[in-house]
Amino acid sequence: MTEHKISIDHIGFLTPGNYASDDPLAGLEQTLRLLEYGERLGFASAWVRQRHLEPGISSAAAFLAAATQRTDRIQLGTAVIPIGYENPYRLAEDLSTVDVLSRGRLNIGLSAGRPPHVDLIGPLAFDGDWSASDFSHQRVLRFADNLRGAFLGDEHTVIKTPFGPQRPRLQPHAKGLVDRLWYGGGSLRSARWAGENAFNLLIGNVTTGEQTNDFFEAQARQLETYRQAGGAEKRVALGRVIVPLDGANASTRRRYLDYAASRHERTLTPQGERRTLFASDLVGTSEQILERLLADPILPHVRELRLELPYEFEHDEYRQILDDVFTRIAPELGWSPTKGEAARTLSANPAAA
């Protein structure tokens, strides 16, 4: 890949949406307020994880529907929905509704394959033998086809409604939403598939080591594979765990550093049968973090950066991290409020690119 100067056009953040099991409302409300805070700061996008059987957001569609009514400008995203548990038609209806409510601000991140905890959830989510269910990429393509809003049946097919005969199609039709589909890529196979099928690409601080033990080498190969497969004109968002110390008090700084130290060993060698590779967390002063970001060999080849907030922290700490990143780090990566407005416009109207 050809080296070029770092110039980030879009900075977003990904929040885990944690809550206490005995008080989910308080945690979900705090996460909504965090999205509001990120919008006030000027972040271009806010993404939420979808997690099952954990004290976190189990329905991204339901949560982001609420977020559409609490925010006005910031893009909203799912990173990612494991589509194995979802009905591709019903999910398309739900997320189309969210996009309409957001006035075209939704980004949908998806993953295929055997979903997490399926041995426990499968008997509850599926009729019959869940192990015979289709967990392949075809499920993602069916979802995308539904978003396109083609009329069902032939040109003579109509249904009776209280408003008179109507040609049937998925409602509401969210124009442009199919162009804001993202696939979570962590292997050469998934990167190639995303490029071939014109999905935008989400990559982060976890990936698969294929013929290498080096995280950055593996991720560079995936990015090159994606672009050669057809993704050259699509959006790529790079995720990194970034935790500045600048605005934290002394005890919180120690806790941040202890957190990073506890996760360092996993970065040294591939983990498990899938040879999972982890990037080191970027924890330090803004100057130290910037030095490491500017040395990141992937960052010069993307235009969108996604700050991944750790699971274990408190909501006031998330606000401190967002504030430090936006005021101290983002400007040094070429970010400006003008670019943020341009990013929002481009998301709403990809044809303007």
Number of C-alpha atoms within 10 A of each C-alpha: 11 5 9 9 11 17 17 22 21 25 27 27 23 23 21 21 26 22 21 13 11 8 10 16 12 12 20 19 16 18 23 20 17 20 27 19 16 22 20 13 14 20 27 26 26 26 27 26 21 22 19 16 11 12 18 23 25 16 15 23 22 13 19 24 20 16 23 22 11 14 19 14 21 26 25 27 25 22 24 21 24 21 22 24 19 17 13 20 16 13 16 27 19 15 23 25 18 26 25 18 18 23 15 22 23 31 24 23 25 22 22 21 13 17 17 15 10 16 12 10 15 19 13 11 13 14 9 11 9 15 13 8 14 14 19 14 16 12 19 20 13 14 20 19 14 22 28 18 18 12 14 13 11 9 8 7 12 16 9 10 8 6 6 8 11 12 14 16 16 18 14 17 19 23 16 18 23 21 22 20 23 26 27 23 26 23 22 21 12 20 29 21 20 27 23 15 13 21 26 26 26 23 22 20 18 18 23 23 24 20 9 13 17 18 23 19 16 20 27 15 15 24 28 17 22 28 19 14 17 17 24 16 11 18 18 23 20 21 22 22 19 23 29 25 22 18 16 16 9 11 8 14 19 12 12 20 14 13 16 17 13 10 14 14 11 14 18 15 15 20 14 8 6 12 16 20 27 24 19 20 20 18 21 19 18 22 14 13 20 21 11 14 19 15 11 11 15 18 22 18 20 17 17 20 23 24 22 22 21 16 12 9 15 13 17 11 16 18 17 17 20 24 18 20 22 20 13 17 19 19 14 16 19 15 18 19 15 10 16 22 17 16 21 18 15 13 21 20 14 13 9 8 9
